[in-house]
Amino acid sequence: FAPQTECGAVVKADAYGHGALQVSKALYAAGCRTFFVAYPHEGMEVRKAVGDDAVIHVFNGITETDCPLFEAARLSAVCNREEEIHLWLSSGLQTGYVLHFDTGMNRLGLNSDQVSDIAALTKQHPPTLVMSHLACADQPQNEMNAKQLDRFRKIAQHFPSARKSLCSTGGIYIGPEYHFDLLRPGIGL
């Protein structure tokens, strides 16, 4: 379906009630190397099921209190606020980090109007991944999808070395122009 795009796995909320440890172990055995969880304690659990080569991103960002968990389980923070970027950059953590921009979901994410400032802030230590989330992916014909795609493309240009990800489960089916470098199915698993 998307042969040029890596398929990650969102295993938050105990893999949507199916058992994060078991689901992550099976997906890792099948070749999955990128996982997403909501909280660091979930990432610690997933790390038990996957190899050291797997990347585990934490959607809800990072706090100073969480830094030891991120280090112990080699987790990557999805930075949704500028304060999280500053914390990550000053933490000394080596696993890379993600920038999540709000392109229209209005739930989590960095303000897309500040992309130039954020690009300047992260120039010396760029993110490994830049992502967003489609608000209306379950409605493929909704014009909001195309607007968010356009916004995301403009944001992505500021981070040429970072991988890009826009699609969760619903977005995968809208079309290949939405796929970029990494798909994030969750509920669809």
C-alpha positions, 0 to 999 in steps of 0.5 A: 500500500505504501512501499516507500514509507516506513510503517510505525506503530502507535501502541498507546493505551496498552495498544488500545487494550490489546496488550502493549507488551505482546503487540509490540513484541509481535510487531517488532518480530515482524520488522516494525522499528518505530513505536509511539506511546502517550507517556514515558511509563508506557515507553518503559513497558514497550522497551521491554518488548523491543530491541535496542534498535527500535525508536520509541516516541512519547506523544505527550512530551517531556517534563523535567521529572521524566528525564530519568525515564527517557534516559533509562528506556532511551525514549524520544520526546514529541515536543508539543510546546516550546518549553519542551524543546528547551528542556530537551535541548538542555537535558543532554539526552541523546535519543533525538526528539520530535517536533509536533506542529498543530496544522489544524487539529487544535489539540496538541502541537507547536504553533505553526506561525512560529515555525521560523523561530523554532527552526532557528532554535533547533538549528544546531540540534535539529529534530529527528522527526517533524509531525502533525495530525490530521483533524478530519482524516476519517472524512477523506473528501473534507477540505481540511485535509488538503489545507493541513497537507499544505501547511505541513509541507510548508513547515517541513521545508524548515527542517530538511534533515528531519523525517516527516510524518502526517498520517495516523490510521485514517490519513493513510487511506487518503492518498500517497501524498499524505504518507511522507516518511513514516505512517502512524497507524494505531487504532487500525492495528 
